[in-house]
Amino acid sequence: GVHFLRFLRTVKNFQAKEIHFMKRFLAIVLSLSMILVVCLMAGCGDDPAETTGASSTTNTTAGSGSDNTSGTDTPGETTGGTDGTSDTTESTPDTTAEPDGYSKPYGFENVDFGGATFTIAADDGVADGWEAAKEVYSDGTDTISVAVRLRNDTMAKLYNCTIQVQAVSDPGSLAQADITGGQENIQLYTVKYGGKATAEAGQVYNLYNLGINFENTWWDQNFVDTYSIKKTDGTMTLYTIIGDFALSSFSATHAIMVNKTVLENSPITDNIYDLVRNKEWTMDKFVEMIIASAQDTSGNSEYHYSEGDILGWVRTAHAAHGLHVASGLSIIENNDGALSLSVTNNASAWNDVIDTAITVWNTTGAETLGYTDVQTAMEGARTLFASEVLDVLERMKDTEGVSVGLVPYPLYSETQENYAHYVDNHFYAYAVPTSVSDITRMGQFLEVYGFHSKYLVRPAWIEAYSYEYCNDADSAEMLDIILDTRTYDPGYLWWAGNEGYFSGFITDGTNNVTRWADRNAATIANDIQTTVEKISSHEA
């Protein structure tokens, strides 16, 4: 029986390698086909995309001008060509057809930007490797870069506009220069580390004033719900936004990777993906699998990566953050525009979560490692699970012989409503500086930018991460689940010092969450009030 089981696993491993080869081949074909589409849309043989002086500024598409004027068609008309004109043919949009990203969304059939250029100032990634500019434009030949250019070219054709990136180390400085200089060189810029200072400064627009429908599916609804904050007069505000164009918010999401070779060679019989689908993927199952897969090859009845053992779960210290976020609880929560300390509101639930997280953290066969060792352990089939940001999958993409899958952080119980994941504070949100003159047009641009990103860029990102970086179709489904359950706790992003205590409770094995809340509730309430007062003083 044992030999037969090993035979079956050998067959499965062989099949997995064949599938992995075919998927990489299909991914290459997909990239080539997308390049062909971009080439056809841009017009092969035409002049290449223009650069505007500095090498950090790139026009991604050739529109019919860059005068930043808008021309919105009247209802009932369809947009004409890229010469700024429109025909008067009556059209009845098909509201039942599934969008494909190559046509205008319902309600935007008559939008024409009249040759305007939309310049987005984005972080160049030089400081720490987290580059926002490439999600606006990249000349790379990889699947994601090709999709980004396809989106831009599609929008150029449909809306008569140019999308331009200005890659700089400090995008906010360009916004500030426009505001103080009474000029408009950029229309949008990226904001790092949560955007609290940006919201308080009064130099970006309240995005609710731009006519945007934030219920549209290309906006991250969890981000919208978390940072839609009421002024003292009851006006709702939102100063930064995450949409399906914000790819850094995808790759900075903290999740769990699975080494499928270790899984196949373990005594585990559960289909881990089915557990996720059926919401049976719980902390109890996670612990069970960690213990079952760990192997003490050193023979000293302990489990250490440095001794050559195979671990059940390796992680950096940031995984403690992922553990408490997996409960769906926020340190600071938003209830209809009002921020408050969740720990006070949900003391019993928080105590249970921290107690469980401490147990999970100290499971036999789990170990905390440095960043490099976590990646190396996954690449070398030295661990079943590894907790890290999704960006690690891209860093591992060229490693030979690695079969990797992906799962969300487990539920605390099968009755928990959703999976939940935190996004590392290196992600980039987007803001519109008050120097922008036409906010109606800007709102329209953001809507269609988000729409075409949802249908052209997000699928390509998932395609690359699931088939090129991971090794199975199941990981694509897991990625959708993970991306749809991203969270943005103000207790981490706006008041960063608070989260460290919660991770500390878990790693130190001491649950002081109630005592901490009693000591800090008044200070946090005052911090929230101060921020609301600053926001309330804004006119934009």
C-alpha positions as CSV (number, residue, x, y, z in Angstrom):
1,G,0.0,0.0,0.0
2,V,2.8,2.4,0.9
3,H,4.6,1.7,-2.4
4,F,1.4,2.1,-4.4
5,L,0.8,5.5,-2.7
6,R,4.3,6.6,-3.6
7,F,3.7,5.5,-7.2
8,L,0.5,7.6,-7.3
9,R,2.4,10.6,-6.0
10,T,5.2,10.1,-8.6
11,V,2.5,10.1,-11.3
12,K,0.9,13.2,-9.9
13,N,4.3,15.0,-9.8
14,F,5.0,14.0,-13.4
15,Q,1.6,15.3,-14.4
16,A,2.1,18.5,-12.5
17,K,5.3,19.1,-14.4
18,E,3.6,18.5,-17.7
19,I,0.8,20.8,-16.8
20,H,3.3,23.4,-15.6
21,F,5.2,23.3,-18.9
22,M,1.9,23.6,-20.9
23,K,0.7,26.6,-18.8
24,R,4.0,28.4,-19.3
25,F,3.8,27.7,-23.0
26,L,0.2,29.1,-23.0
27,A,1.3,32.1,-21.0
28,I,3.9,32.9,-23.6
29,V,1.3,32.5,-26.4
30,L,-1.0,34.8,-24.5
31,S,1.7,37.5,-24.1
32,L,2.5,37.3,-27.8
33,S,-1.2,37.6,-28.8
34,M,-1.7,40.6,-26.5
35,I,1.4,42.2,-28.0
36,L,-0.2,41.7,-31.4
37,V,-3.4,43.2,-30.3
38,V,-1.6,46.3,-28.9
39,C,0.4,46.5,-32.1
40,L,-2.7,46.4,-34.2
41,M,-4.6,49.0,-32.1
42,A,-1.6,51.4,-32.0
43,G,-1.0,50.9,-35.7
44,C,2.2,49.0,-36.5
45,G,4.5,51.0,-38.6
46,D,3.3,54.3,-37.2
47,D,5.6,56.5,-35.2
48,P,6.5,55.1,-31.8
49,A,5.0,56.5,-28.6
50,E,6.4,59.9,-28.0
51,T,8.6,60.8,-25.0
52,T,8.4,64.4,-23.7
53,G,11.9,65.4,-22.9
54,A,12.9,63.8,-19.6
55,S,13.3,60.0,-19.7
56,S,10.9,59.6,-16.8
57,T,8.0,61.0,-18.8
58,T,6.4,58.7,-21.4
59,N,3.3,59.2,-23.6
60,T,1.8,55.7,-23.8
61,T,-0.5,56.4,-26.7
62,A,-0.7,58.9,-29.5
63,G,-3.8,61.0,-29.0
64,S,-4.9,63.9,-31.2
65,G,-3.5,66.6,-28.9
66,S,-2.6,67.4,-25.3
67,D,-4.5,70.6,-24.6
68,N,-6.4,69.2,-21.7
69,T,-9.7,70.3,-23.1
70,S,-12.8,68.1,-22.8
71,G,-15.6,67.4,-25.2
72,T,-18.5,65.3,-23.9
73,D,-21.0,64.2,-26.4
74,T,-24.7,64.9,-26.0
75,P,-26.9,61.9,-25.0
76,G,-27.9,59.6,-27.9
77,E,-24.7,60.2,-29.9
78,T,-21.8,57.8,-30.3
79,T,-18.2,58.8,-30.1
80,G,-16.4,59.3,-33.4
81,G,-12.7,58.9,-34.2
82,T,-9.7,60.3,-32.5
83,D,-9.9,63.6,-34.4
84,G,-12.2,65.0,-31.6
85,T,-15.3,64.8,-33.7
86,S,-18.4,62.6,-33.1
87,D,-21.0,61.3,-35.4
88,T,-24.7,61.6,-34.7
89,T,-25.7,58.0,-35.2
90,E,-28.3,57.0,-32.7
91,S,-27.3,53.9,-30.7
92,T,-29.1,51.8,-28.2
93,P,-26.5,50.3,-25.9
94,D,-26.8,46.6,-25.0
95,T,-26.9,46.7,-21.2
96,T,-27.1,42.9,-20.9
97,A,-23.9,42.0,-22.7
98,E,-20.9,41.0,-20.6
99,P,-18.3,43.7,-20.8
100,D,-15.0,42.8,-22.4
101,G,-12.9,45.9,-21.9
102,Y,-12.8,46.8,-25.6
103,S,-16.0,48.8,-25.6
104,K,-17.2,51.7,-23.5
105,P,-19.2,50.9,-20.4
106,Y,-22.9,51.5,-20.2
107,G,-23.5,55.2,-19.3
108,F,-20.2,56.3,-20.9
109,E,-21.0,55.8,-24.5
110,N,-20.8,59.5,-25.3
111,V,-17.7,60.4,-23.4
112,D,-15.0,62.0,-25.5
113,F,-12.0,63.7,-24.0
114,G,-11.2,65.8,-27.0
115,G,-7.6,64.9,-27.3
116,A,-6.7,65.6,-23.7
117,T,-3.6,64.2,-22.0
118,F,-4.0,62.7,-18.5
119,T,-0.6,62.7,-16.8
120,I,-0.2,60.5,-13.8
121,A,2.8,61.1,-11.5
122,A,3.8,57.7,-10.1
123,D,6.6,56.5,-7.8
124,D,9.6,55.2,-9.8
125,G,10.4,52.5,-7.3
126,V,14.1,53.5,-7.0
127,A,13.9,53.9,-3.2
128,D,12.6,50.5,-2.2
129,G,11.6,48.5,-5.4
130,W,7.9,49.2,-5.1
131,E,7.3,50.8,-8.4
132,A,3.9,52.4,-9.2
133,A,4.9,53.8,-12.6
134,K,4.8,50.4,-14.3
135,E,1.1,50.1,-13.5
136,V,0.5,53.2,-15.5
137,Y,2.8,52.4,-18.4
138,S,5.6,49.8,-19.0
139,D,7.4,48.9,-22.2
140,G,8.1,45.4,-21.0
141,T,7.0,42.3,-22.9
142,D,5.6,40.4,-19.9
143,T,1.9,39.6,-19.7
144,I,1.1,42.4,-17.3
145,S,3.0,45.2,-19.1
146,V,1.4,44.2,-22.3
147,A,-2.1,44.4,-20.7
148,V,-1.3,47.8,-19.3
149,R,-0.4,49.1,-22.7
150,L,-3.5,47.5,-24.2
151,R,-5.7,49.3,-21.7
152,N,-4.0,52.6,-22.5
153,D,-4.3,52.1,-26.3
154,T,-7.9,51.0,-26.0
155,M,-8.8,54.1,-24.0
156,A,-7.0,56.3,-26.6
157,K,-9.1,54.9,-29.4
158,L,-12.4,54.9,-27.5
159,Y,-12.1,58.3,-25.7
160,N,-9.7,60.3,-27.8
161,C,-7.1,60.9,-25.1
162,T,-3.5,60.2,-24.1
163,I,-2.4,58.5,-20.9
164,Q,1.1,59.6,-19.8
165,V,3.2,58.6,-16.8
166,Q,5.7,60.7,-15.1
167,A,7.9,58.4,-13.0
168,V,9.5,60.3,-10.1
169,S,10.7,59.5,-6.6
170,D,8.2,61.9,-4.9
171,P,5.0,62.2,-6.9
172,G,3.5,64.4,-4.2
173,S,6.1,67.1,-4.9
174,L,4.8,67.5,-8.4
175,A,1.2,67.9,-7.1
176,Q,2.5,70.5,-4.6
177,A,4.4,72.4,-7.4
178,D,1.2,72.5,-9.5
179,I,-0.9,73.8,-6.5
180,T,1.6,76.5,-5.4
181,G,2.4,77.5,-9.0
182,G,-1.2,77.8,-10.2
183,Q,-0.5,75.3,-13.0
184,E,-1.8,71.9,-14.1
185,N,1.0,69.5,-15.3
186,I,-0.4,66.4,-13.7
187,Q,-4.0,65.2,-13.1
188,L,-3.4,62.2,-10.8
189,Y,-0.6,61.0,-8.5
190,T,0.2,58.0,-6.3
191,V,0.2,58.1,-2.5
192,K,2.1,55.7,-0.3
193,Y,1.7,54.6,3.3
194,G,-2.1,54.9,3.6
195,G,-2.5,58.6,2.8
196,K,-3.4,60.1,6.2
197,A,-1.3,63.2,5.6
198,T,-2.7,63.6,2.2
199,A,-6.3,63.5,3.5
200,E,-5.5,66.0,6.2
201,A,-3.5,68.5,4.0
202,G,-6.4,69.8,2.0
203,Q,-4.5,69.7,-1.3
204,V,-6.5,66.9,-3.0
205,Y,-10.1,66.7,-4.0
206,N,-12.8,64.9,-2.1
207,L,-13.4,62.2,-4.7
208,Y,-17.2,62.2,-3.9
209,N,-17.3,65.6,-5.6
210,L,-16.1,64.1,-8.9
211,G,-19.3,62.3,-9.7
212,I,-17.8,58.9,-9.3
213,N,-20.0,55.9,-8.5
214,F,-18.0,54.0,-6.0
215,E,-20.4,51.1,-6.1
216,N,-18.9,50.1,-9.4
217,T,-17.1,46.8,-9.2
218,W,-13.7,48.2,-10.4
219,W,-13.3,50.1,-7.1
220,D,-12.0,48.2,-4.0
221,Q,-15.2,48.5,-1.9
222,N,-13.3,47.6,1.4
223,F,-11.1,50.6,0.8
224,V,-14.0,52.9,-0.1
225,D,-15.9,51.8,3.0
226,T,-12.9,52.2,5.3
227,Y,-11.8,55.7,4.2
228,S,-15.2,57.3,3.4
229,I,-15.2,59.6,6.4
230,K,-17.8,62.1,7.4
231,K,-16.9,65.7,8.1
232,T,-18.4,67.4,11.2
233,D,-21.2,68.8,8.9
234,G,-22.1,65.2,7.7
235,T,-20.5,65.5,4.3
236,M,-18.9,62.3,3.2
237,T,-15.3,62.5,2.1
238,L,-12.8,60.2,0.3
239,Y,-9.4,61.6,-0.6
240,T,-7.5,58.6,-2.1
241,I,-8.8,55.6,-4.0
242,I,-7.9,52.0,-5.0
243,G,-9.2,50.6,-8.2
244,D,-8.2,47.7,-10.5
245,F,-5.5,49.9,-12.0
246,A,-3.7,49.9,-8.6
247,L,-1.6,46.8,-9.1
248,S,0.7,47.4,-6.2
249,S,-2.4,46.8,-3.9
250,F,-2.5,43.4,-5.5
251,S,1.1,42.4,-5.2
252,A,1.4,43.9,-1.7
253,T,-1.3,41.7,-0.3
254,H,-0.2,39.3,2.4
255,A,-1.3,35.6,1.8
256,I,-0.1,32.0,2.0
257,M,1.9,30.1,-0.6
258,V,1.8,26.4,-0.8
259,N,4.6,24.2,-2.0
260,K,2.8,21.5,-3.9
261,T,5.7,19.0,-3.9
262,V,5.7,19.0,0.0
263,L,1.9,18.7,-0.1
264,E,2.1,15.7,-2.4
265,N,4.7,14.0,-0.2
266,S,2.8,14.6,3.0
267,P,0.1,12.4,4.5
268,I,-2.5,15.1,3.9
269,T,-5.5,13.8,1.9
270,D,-7.7,17.0,1.9
271,N,-8.1,19.0,-1.3
272,I,-7.0,22.3,0.1
273,Y,-8.7,24.3,-2.6
274,D,-12.0,22.6,-2.0
275,L,-11.6,23.5,1.7
276,V,-11.3,27.1,0.7
277,R,-14.3,27.0,-1.6
278,N,-16.5,25.3,1.0
279,K,-15.3,27.7,3.7
280,E,-13.9,24.8,5.6
281,W,-10.4,26.2,5.4
282,T,-10.0,27.2,9.1
283,M,-7.2,27.8,11.6
284,D,-7.8,24.3,12.9
285,K,-7.2,22.8,9.5
286,F,-4.2,25.0,9.0
287,V,-2.6,23.8,12.3
288,E,-3.5,20.2,11.4
289,M,-1.6,20.5,8.1
290,I,1.4,22.2,9.5
291,I,1.9,19.4,12.0
292,A,1.2,16.7,9.5
293,S,3.7,18.0,6.9
294,A,6.7,18.8,9.2
295,Q,9.6,16.4,9.0
296,D,12.4,16.2,11.6
297,T,15.2,15.1,9.3
298,S,17.9,16.1,11.9
299,G,16.6,13.6,14.4
300,N,16.6,15.8,17.5
301,S,12.8,16.0,17.9
302,E,12.8,19.7,17.0
303,Y,11.9,21.5,13.8
304,H,14.4,24.1,12.5
305,Y,15.0,25.3,9.0
306,S,18.7,25.8,9.8
307,E,19.1,22.1,10.6
308,G,17.7,20.9,7.3
309,D,14.2,20.0,8.6
310,I,11.1,20.4,6.4
311,L,8.7,22.8,8.1
312,G,5.0,23.0,8.0
313,W,4.9,26.8,8.0
314,V,7.6,29.5,7.7
315,R,6.9,33.2,7.9
316,T,8.4,36.5,8.7
317,A,7.3,38.4,11.8
318,H,4.7,40.2,9.6
319,A,2.7,37.0,9.5
320,A,1.4,37.8,13.0
321,H,-0.3,40.8,11.4
322,G,-1.8,38.5,8.8
323,L,-3.1,36.2,11.6
324,H,-5.2,38.7,13.4
325,V,-6.4,40.4,10.2
326,A,-7.6,37.0,9.0
327,S,-10.4,37.3,11.6
328,G,-12.0,40.2,9.7
329,L,-11.7,42.5,12.7
330,S,-10.1,45.9,12.4
331,I,-8.3,47.7,15.2
332,I,-10.0,50.9,14.1
333,E,-13.3,50.4,12.3
334,N,-15.6,52.6,10.2
335,N,-19.3,52.7,10.9
336,D,-21.1,54.8,8.3
337,G,-18.3,57.3,8.1
338,A,-17.4,57.4,11.8
339,L,-14.1,55.9,12.9
340,S,-13.9,54.2,16.3
341,L,-11.7,51.7,18.3
342,S,-13.0,48.3,17.4
343,V,-11.2,46.6,20.3
344,T,-13.5,48.5,22.7
345,N,-16.6,47.7,20.6
346,N,-15.7,44.0,20.2
347,A,-13.6,43.1,23.3
348,S,-14.7,39.5,23.6
349,A,-14.2,38.7,19.9
350,W,-10.8,40.3,20.0
351,N,-9.7,38.3,23.0
352,D,-10.7,35.0,21.3
353,V,-8.8,36.0,18.1
354,I,-5.6,36.8,19.9
355,D,-5.8,33.6,22.0
356,T,-6.3,31.5,18.9
357,A,-3.6,33.3,17.0
358,I,-1.1,32.7,19.8
359,T,-1.9,29.0,19.6
360,V,-1.5,28.9,15.8
361,W,1.8,30.9,16.0
362,N,3.3,28.4,18.4
363,T,2.3,25.3,16.4
364,T,4.9,22.5,16.2
365,G,6.6,22.7,12.8
366,A,6.2,26.4,12.3
367,E,9.2,28.9,12.4
368,T,9.9,32.6,11.9
369,L,12.6,33.3,9.4
370,G,14.1,36.3,7.5
371,Y,12.7,37.5,4.2
372,T,15.3,35.6,2.1
373,D,15.0,32.4,4.0
374,V,11.2,32.3,3.6
375,Q,11.5,32.6,-0.2
376,T,14.4,30.0,-0.3
377,A,12.4,27.6,1.8
378,M,9.5,27.7,-0.6
379,E,11.8,27.4,-3.6
380,G,13.7,24.4,-2.1
381,A,10.6,22.5,-1.0
382,R,11.6,22.9,2.6
383,T,8.2,24.0,3.8
384,L,4.5,23.3,3.1
385,F,3.2,26.9,3.8
386,A,5.0,30.3,3.6
387,S,3.4,33.6,4.5
388,E,4.5,36.6,2.4
389,V,3.2,39.3,0.1
390,L,2.1,38.1,-3.3
391,D,5.0,40.0,-4.9
392,V,7.3,37.1,-3.8
393,L,5.7,34.9,-6.4
394,E,7.0,37.2,-9.2
395,R,10.5,37.1,-7.6
396,M,10.3,33.3,-7.7
397,K,9.0,33.0,-11.3
398,D,12.3,31.9,-12.9
399,T,13.1,29.3,-10.3
400,E,13.2,25.8,-11.9
401,G,11.4,22.8,-10.5
402,V,9.2,24.7,-8.1
403,S,5.5,23.9,-8.0
404,V,3.7,26.5,-6.0
405,G,0.0,27.2,-5.2
406,L,-1.8,29.8,-3.2
407,V,-4.5,30.0,-0.5
408,P,-6.0,32.7,1.6
409,Y,-5.4,33.1,5.3
410,P,-7.7,30.6,7.1
411,L,-11.0,31.5,8.8
412,Y,-11.3,31.5,12.5
413,S,-14.5,29.5,12.2
414,E,-16.7,28.2,9.4
415,T,-19.3,30.8,10.4
416,Q,-17.0,33.7,9.6
417,E,-18.4,35.7,6.8
418,N,-15.3,36.2,4.6
419,Y,-11.6,35.6,4.4
420,A,-9.5,38.6,5.1
421,H,-6.0,39.9,4.2
422,Y,-4.0,42.9,5.0
423,V,-2.2,45.0,2.3
424,D,1.3,46.0,3.1
425,N,1.7,49.8,3.5
426,H,4.0,50.0,0.5
427,F,0.9,49.9,-1.8
428,Y,-0.1,53.0,-3.8
429,A,-3.4,54.7,-3.7
430,Y,-4.3,57.5,-6.1
431,A,-5.3,61.2,-5.4
432,V,-6.4,64.1,-7.6
433,P,-4.6,67.4,-6.7
434,T,-6.8,70.6,-6.3
435,S,-4.8,72.1,-9.2
436,V,-6.9,70.0,-11.6
437,S,-9.4,72.4,-13.3
438,D,-12.1,70.1,-14.7
439,I,-13.2,67.7,-12.0
440,T,-16.2,66.4,-14.0
441,R,-13.9,65.2,-16.8
442,M,-11.5,63.8,-14.1
443,G,-14.2,61.8,-12.6
444,Q,-15.1,60.4,-16.0
445,F,-11.5,59.5,-16.6
446,L,-11.2,57.6,-13.3
447,E,-14.3,55.7,-14.0
448,V,-13.3,54.5,-17.4
449,Y,-9.7,54.0,-16.3
450,G,-11.0,51.7,-13.6
451,F,-13.4,49.9,-15.9
452,H,-10.9,49.0,-18.6
453,S,-8.4,48.0,-15.9
454,K,-10.9,45.6,-14.5
455,Y,-11.5,43.8,-17.8
456,L,-8.0,44.1,-19.4
457,V,-5.4,44.5,-16.7
458,R,-6.7,42.6,-13.7
459,P,-7.3,39.3,-15.7
460,A,-3.8,39.5,-17.1
461,W,-2.4,40.1,-13.7
462,I,-4.2,37.0,-12.4
463,E,-3.2,35.0,-15.5
464,A,0.5,35.8,-14.9
465,Y,0.4,35.1,-11.1
466,S,-1.6,31.9,-11.4
467,Y,-0.1,30.2,-14.5
468,E,3.3,31.8,-14.9
469,Y,4.3,32.3,-11.2
470,C,2.1,29.6,-9.6
471,N,1.3,26.3,-11.3
472,D,-2.5,25.7,-11.5
473,A,-5.9,27.0,-12.5
474,D,-7.0,26.8,-8.8
475,S,-4.6,29.5,-7.9
476,A,-6.5,31.9,-10.2
477,E,-9.6,31.3,-8.2
478,M,-7.7,31.7,-5.0
479,L,-6.3,35.0,-6.2
480,D,-9.8,36.4,-6.9
481,I,-10.8,35.4,-3.4
482,I,-7.7,37.0,-1.9
483,L,-8.0,40.2,-3.9
484,D,-11.7,40.6,-3.1
485,T,-11.0,40.3,0.7
486,R,-8.2,42.9,1.0
487,T,-8.5,45.1,4.1
488,Y,-7.1,48.5,5.0
489,D,-7.2,49.0,8.8
490,P,-6.7,52.6,9.8
491,G,-5.1,51.2,13.0
492,Y,-2.3,50.1,10.7
493,L,-2.3,52.6,7.8
494,W,-3.2,55.8,9.4
495,W,-2.0,55.2,13.0
496,A,0.7,52.7,12.3
497,G,2.0,52.3,15.8
498,N,-1.1,50.6,17.0
499,E,-0.8,47.4,14.9
500,G,2.6,46.6,16.3
501,Y,1.1,45.9,19.7
502,F,-1.3,43.3,18.2
503,S,1.4,41.5,16.4
504,G,3.4,41.6,19.6
505,F,0.6,40.0,21.6
506,I,0.8,37.1,19.2
507,T,4.5,36.6,18.9
508,D,5.2,37.2,22.6
509,G,2.3,34.8,23.6
510,T,0.7,37.3,25.9
511,N,-2.8,38.5,25.4
512,N,-3.0,42.0,26.7
513,V,-5.5,43.3,24.2
514,T,-8.1,44.4,26.7
515,R,-5.6,46.2,29.0
516,W,-4.1,47.9,25.9
517,A,-7.6,49.1,24.8
518,D,-8.3,50.5,28.3
519,R,-5.0,52.4,28.3
520,N,-5.2,53.8,24.7
521,A,-8.9,54.3,24.0
522,A,-8.9,58.0,25.0
523,T,-5.8,58.8,23.0
524,I,-7.1,57.1,19.9
525,A,-10.5,58.8,20.2
526,N,-8.6,62.1,20.4
527,D,-6.4,61.2,17.3
528,I,-9.5,60.4,15.3
529,Q,-11.3,63.6,16.3
530,T,-8.2,65.7,15.3
531,T,-8.1,64.1,11.9
532,V,-11.8,64.6,11.3
533,E,-11.5,68.3,12.3
534,K,-8.6,68.7,9.8
535,I,-10.6,67.0,7.1
536,S,-13.7,69.2,8.0
537,S,-11.7,72.4,7.3
538,H,-11.2,71.5,3.6
539,E,-13.2,73.2,0.9
540,A,-12.3,70.9,-2.0
